[in-house]
């Protein structure tokens, strides 16, 4: 039986997998500001130097980051990182800018088996709650969804549709989340899932991530409609705040869509064009997501918990400034 001192010590210790990625880095920063000790897992050999500088105010929240080199496919190394933690934020999941040569090996296996390993370790060490970072890619594409109502958390991506079109990232995220819910139900694990739309904002990490590349490519004249991957956009800072909110809210349960509205990519491109007239942004003349029903308060479940979203114009401007500063534009 843990002593009250040991329990108190554990209460502010959490693990973040994929901690040096775009969302993971912002989550670490947010947790540090709130005084948490963060066990930050990174893929062995990857750059985590920015994690020790993600708290620019010099640790005013009293938080501490401890970096663990841990491949999520290595149960032992993940267990070491999760031991002693009250909560786990599972963010790590492969997402590449290039098409995978072996989708099963590069995307599906790490996403599904990695999630299983994280949940198994969480159960073994009596973690209070796991917050799973899923994606809108586990909600859409779903061609059978009615074209009279907006997408919500009850939608699941159509796996056959994705496989027939070689869209492997949605397959990996959907299978991983389904496996997580199955595991949580079987073992009585407290699990909550968050589904961010296209994440924008300043890059804390040195490399370009897939979601910010969507904006970068649009600014460079890309005519890609993002047909299969789009519901809307959200500031990465809001995603990190939502993840912590879901961990700290005892009543939180189930799936939470995290997007500042649902709208066409065509509308997003129009806003970008107005904000950045110096760039050759393509003007779409037809719906980029045929049949998509717009909705301003699509993230109603998070809004009801008190989350406030950053205006999308601010998210765009923050991203553009960061892309320029890092030499990606």
MARMAR-343440 format. One record per residue (C-alpha): x, y, z. Coordinates in steps of 0.02 Angstrom, whole numbers, plus 50000, padded with zeros to 5 digits. Each point is the difference from the previous one (the first is absolute). Example, Ala and Ser with C-alpha at 12.3 -4.5 7.8 and 13.67 -1.06 7.14 Angstrom:
BEGIN
+-------+-------+-------+
|  east | north |    up |
+-------+-------+-------+
| 50615 | 49775 | 50390 |
| 50069 | 50172 | 49967 |
+-------+-------+-------+
//
This chain:
BEGIN
+-------+-------+-------+
|  east | north |    up |
+-------+-------+-------+
| 50000 | 50000 | 50000 |
| 50070 | 50169 | 49948 |
| 50026 | 50125 | 50141 |
| 49913 | 50171 | 49991 |
| 50171 | 50078 | 49967 |
| 50029 | 49882 | 49851 |
| 49825 | 50036 | 49933 |
| 50029 | 50187 | 50013 |
| 50165 | 49983 | 49909 |
| 49918 | 49901 | 49860 |
| 49854 | 50121 | 49980 |
| 50094 | 50129 | 49897 |
| 50102 | 49877 | 49896 |
| 49940 | 49958 | 49825 |
| 50072 | 49918 | 49846 |
| 49989 | 50073 | 49824 |
| 50044 | 49882 | 49856 |
| 50061 | 50079 | 49838 |
| 50049 | 50149 | 50106 |
| 50115 | 50083 | 49874 |
| 49872 | 50008 | 49858 |
| 49892 | 50151 | 49958 |
| 49855 | 49962 | 50117 |
| 50109 | 49911 | 50128 |
| 50117 | 50150 | 50020 |
| 49855 | 50118 | 50032 |
| 49923 | 49877 | 50123 |
| 50164 | 49988 | 50096 |
| 50010 | 50191 | 50008 |
| 49820 | 50012 | 50063 |
| 50026 | 49867 | 50133 |
| 50161 | 50082 | 50061 |
| 49908 | 50165 | 50020 |
| 49873 | 49910 | 50108 |
| 50136 | 49929 | 50113 |
| 50001 | 49821 | 49939 |
| 50154 | 49891 | 49993 |
| 50001 | 49928 | 49824 |
| 50075 | 49835 | 49948 |
| 50027 | 50043 | 49817 |
| 50026 | 49852 | 49884 |
| 50089 | 50026 | 49834 |
| 50048 | 49880 | 49862 |
| 50180 | 49944 | 50033 |
| 50125 | 50114 | 49915 |
| 49872 | 50136 | 49957 |
| 50028 | 50182 | 50048 |
| 49926 | 50053 | 50167 |
| 50110 | 50152 | 50035 |
| 49851 | 50118 | 49983 |
| 49906 | 49911 | 50140 |
| 50117 | 50071 | 50131 |
| 49964 | 50175 | 49934 |
| 49812 | 49985 | 49974 |
| 49968 | 50091 | 50164 |
| 50065 | 50174 | 49955 |
| 49955 | 50074 | 50168 |
| 50132 | 49892 | 50082 |
| 49882 | 49874 | 50078 |
| 49884 | 50126 | 50086 |
| 49874 | 49861 | 50023 |
| 50127 | 49894 | 50092 |
| 49991 | 49862 | 49871 |
| 50142 | 49884 | 49955 |
| 50030 | 49900 | 49841 |
| 50091 | 49833 | 50000 |
| 50039 | 49930 | 49827 |
| 49986 | 49813 | 49968 |
| 50062 | 49925 | 49836 |
| 49864 | 49873 | 49968 |
| 49935 | 49917 | 49843 |
| 49813 | 49970 | 50027 |
| 50026 | 49826 | 49927 |
| 50118 | 49961 | 50143 |
| 49890 | 49953 | 50148 |
| 50143 | 50006 | 50124 |
| 50059 | 50176 | 49958 |
| 49821 | 50067 | 49998 |
| 49969 | 49919 | 50169 |
| 50151 | 50089 | 50074 |
| 49931 | 50168 | 49943 |
| 49823 | 49967 | 50066 |
| 50051 | 49929 | 50169 |
| 49956 | 50123 | 50140 |
| 49880 | 50103 | 49893 |
| 49822 | 50046 | 50047 |
| 49951 | 50037 | 49820 |
| 50055 | 49959 | 49824 |
| 49977 | 50105 | 49843 |
| 50026 | 49884 | 49852 |
| 50046 | 50111 | 49853 |
| 50130 | 49896 | 49907 |
| 49942 | 49933 | 49832 |
| 50094 | 50000 | 49836 |
| 49947 | 50133 | 49875 |
| 50111 | 50030 | 49849 |
| 50004 | 50134 | 49866 |
| 50047 | 49867 | 49872 |
| 49891 | 49851 | 49950 |
| 50057 | 49846 | 50097 |
| 50087 | 49860 | 49903 |
| 49932 | 49870 | 50121 |
| 49842 | 50072 | 50081 |
| 49973 | 49852 | 50114 |
| 50176 | 50007 | 50071 |
| 50023 | 50190 | 49999 |
| 49827 | 50060 | 50056 |
| 49875 | 49867 | 50053 |
| 50109 | 49888 | 50111 |
| 50081 | 50142 | 50101 |
| 49831 | 50086 | 50024 |
| 49905 | 49845 | 50057 |
| 50135 | 49902 | 50092 |
| 50074 | 50160 | 50073 |
| 49830 | 50047 | 50071 |
| 49979 | 49826 | 50074 |
| 50173 | 50012 | 50082 |
| 49960 | 50169 | 50076 |
| 49832 | 49941 | 50067 |
| 50074 | 49839 | 50069 |
| 50135 | 50097 | 50094 |
| 49869 | 50125 | 50061 |
| 49894 | 49859 | 50071 |
| 50150 | 49914 | 50080 |
| 50049 | 50160 | 50092 |
| 49822 | 50049 | 50050 |
| 49995 | 50161 | 49898 |
| 49845 | 50101 | 50043 |
| 49956 | 50053 | 49822 |
| 50069 | 49985 | 49824 |
| 49965 | 50141 | 49877 |
| 50017 | 49930 | 49824 |
| 50039 | 50122 | 49861 |
| 49901 | 49930 | 49856 |
| 49958 | 50107 | 49848 |
| 49861 | 50057 | 49886 |
| 50078 | 49864 | 49890 |
| 49908 | 49876 | 50112 |
| 49836 | 50091 | 49963 |
| 50019 | 50035 | 49813 |
| 49993 | 49953 | 49859 |
| 49830 | 49921 | 50029 |
| 49900 | 50004 | 49837 |
| 49845 | 49923 | 50081 |
| 49979 | 50150 | 50118 |
| 49844 | 50103 | 49966 |
| 50027 | 50159 | 49899 |
| 49867 | 50089 | 50103 |
| 50089 | 50000 | 50170 |
| 50175 | 50053 | 50055 |
| 50128 | 49868 | 50044 |
| 50013 | 49960 | 50185 |
| 50085 | 49877 | 50117 |
| 49885 | 49857 | 49950 |
| 50080 | 49989 | 49827 |
| 50133 | 49871 | 49961 |
| 50114 | 49998 | 49849 |
| 49953 | 49875 | 49864 |
| 50150 | 49883 | 49996 |
| 49956 | 49914 | 49835 |
| 49979 | 50169 | 49916 |
| 50172 | 50054 | 50062 |
| 50088 | 49838 | 49954 |
| 49929 | 50005 | 49824 |
| 50074 | 50174 | 49980 |
| 50166 | 49961 | 50086 |
| 49963 | 50123 | 50141 |
| 50098 | 49914 | 50137 |
| 50014 | 50134 | 50134 |
| 49811 | 49999 | 50035 |
| 50007 | 49809 | 50003 |
| 50139 | 50004 | 50132 |
| 49912 | 50128 | 50111 |
| 49831 | 49912 | 49989 |
| 50068 | 49827 | 50038 |
| 50104 | 50068 | 50144 |
| 49852 | 50089 | 50079 |
| 49883 | 49852 | 49979 |
| 50130 | 49887 | 50082 |
| 50018 | 50125 | 50142 |
| 49813 | 50003 | 50039 |
| 49994 | 49811 | 49992 |
| 50145 | 49987 | 50122 |
| 49929 | 50133 | 50118 |
| 49832 | 49913 | 50006 |
| 50075 | 49829 | 50030 |
| 50116 | 50057 | 50140 |
| 49900 | 50143 | 50078 |
| 50129 | 50131 | 49953 |
| 49948 | 50184 | 50007 |
| 50025 | 50061 | 49821 |
| 49952 | 50163 | 49914 |
| 50035 | 50038 | 49816 |
| 50027 | 50169 | 49915 |
| 49982 | 50026 | 49812 |
| 50092 | 50156 | 49940 |
| 49967 | 50067 | 49826 |
| 50144 | 50078 | 49899 |
| 50117 | 50070 | 50134 |
| 50082 | 50169 | 49971 |
| 50110 | 50115 | 50104 |
| 50183 | 50034 | 50039 |
| 50117 | 49852 | 49975 |
| 50099 | 49965 | 50158 |
| 50087 | 49852 | 49918 |
| 50136 | 50026 | 49867 |
| 49916 | 49896 | 49862 |
| 49846 | 50034 | 49895 |
| 49847 | 49900 | 50054 |
| 49862 | 49936 | 49885 |
| 49860 | 50116 | 50056 |
| 50102 | 50161 | 49984 |
| 50059 | 49936 | 49831 |
| 49818 | 50013 | 49942 |
| 50008 | 50189 | 50025 |
| 50178 | 50011 | 49932 |
| 49949 | 49912 | 49839 |
| 49844 | 50106 | 49982 |
| 50107 | 50157 | 50013 |
| 50114 | 49929 | 49865 |
| 49857 | 49981 | 49877 |
| 49945 | 49820 | 50031 |
| 49831 | 49955 | 49925 |
| 49974 | 49848 | 50113 |
| 49820 | 50008 | 50067 |
| 50042 | 49898 | 50157 |
| 49840 | 49906 | 49957 |
| 50033 | 49850 | 50112 |
| 50087 | 50086 | 50145 |
| 49903 | 50159 | 50039 |
| 49864 | 50054 | 50121 |
| 50074 | 50165 | 50059 |
| 50151 | 50066 | 50094 |
| 50052 | 50033 | 50180 |
| 50142 | 50087 | 50091 |
| 50121 | 49873 | 50075 |
| 49997 | 50097 | 50164 |
| 49812 | 49965 | 50011 |
| 50031 | 49815 | 49971 |
| 50127 | 49995 | 50142 |
| 49881 | 50094 | 50115 |
| 49860 | 49879 | 49953 |
| 50109 | 49848 | 50036 |
| 50039 | 50064 | 50175 |
| 49818 | 50050 | 50027 |
| 49945 | 49823 | 49956 |
| 50127 | 49927 | 50121 |
| 49950 | 50116 | 50142 |
| 49810 | 49988 | 49977 |
| 49938 | 49844 | 50095 |
| 49835 | 49994 | 49902 |
| 50086 | 50000 | 49829 |
| 49969 | 49840 | 49902 |
| 49992 | 49937 | 49822 |
| 50055 | 50093 | 49843 |
| 50026 | 50188 | 49980 |
| 50012 | 50086 | 49831 |
| 50123 | 50145 | 50015 |
| 49977 | 50125 | 49858 |
| 49956 | 50184 | 49989 |
| 49851 | 49964 | 49890 |
| 49966 | 49889 | 49849 |
| 50012 | 50082 | 49828 |
| 50065 | 49973 | 49824 |
| 50187 | 50005 | 49963 |
| 49948 | 50122 | 49863 |
| 49943 | 50122 | 50136 |
| 50162 | 49976 | 50095 |
| 50101 | 50038 | 49843 |
| 49900 | 50160 | 49977 |
| 50044 | 50059 | 50176 |
| 50183 | 49957 | 49972 |
| 49999 | 50096 | 49836 |
| 49931 | 50156 | 50085 |
| 50125 | 49991 | 50143 |
| 50149 | 49961 | 49888 |
| 49973 | 50093 | 49834 |
| 50185 | 49988 | 49959 |
| 49986 | 49810 | 49976 |
| 49927 | 49911 | 49846 |
| 49855 | 49916 | 50092 |
| 49888 | 49903 | 49882 |
| 49818 | 50057 | 49992 |
| 49884 | 49849 | 50000 |
| 49837 | 50029 | 49907 |
| 49908 | 49841 | 50049 |
| 49971 | 49913 | 50167 |
| 50159 | 49911 | 50052 |
| 49903 | 49882 | 50114 |
| 49838 | 49963 | 49905 |
| 49854 | 49974 | 50119 |
| 50093 | 50060 | 50156 |
| 49881 | 50090 | 50118 |
| 50077 | 50151 | 50086 |
| 49985 | 50025 | 50188 |
| 50073 | 50138 | 50109 |
| 49986 | 49908 | 50166 |
| 50052 | 49827 | 49939 |
| 50107 | 49978 | 50156 |
| 49846 | 50021 | 50111 |
| 50060 | 49868 | 50124 |
| 50161 | 50097 | 50032 |
| 49912 | 50168 | 49997 |
| 49882 | 49935 | 50135 |
| 50153 | 49962 | 50108 |
| 50055 | 50182 | 49983 |
| 50131 | 49990 | 49861 |
| 50021 | 50163 | 49905 |
| 50066 | 49990 | 49822 |
| 50127 | 50118 | 49923 |
| 49934 | 50090 | 49843 |
| 50057 | 49907 | 49845 |
| 50075 | 50161 | 49930 |
| 50120 | 50005 | 50149 |
| 50044 | 49817 | 49974 |
| 50041 | 50033 | 49817 |
| 50106 | 50153 | 50039 |
| 50094 | 49912 | 50140 |
| 50040 | 49856 | 49882 |
| 50056 | 50111 | 49856 |
| 50117 | 50098 | 50115 |
| 50073 | 49838 | 50068 |
| 50021 | 49921 | 49827 |
| 50092 | 50156 | 49943 |
| 50111 | 50005 | 50154 |
| 50049 | 49817 | 49979 |
| 50035 | 50018 | 49813 |
| 49852 | 49896 | 49939 |
| 49927 | 50147 | 49902 |
+-------+-------+-------+
//
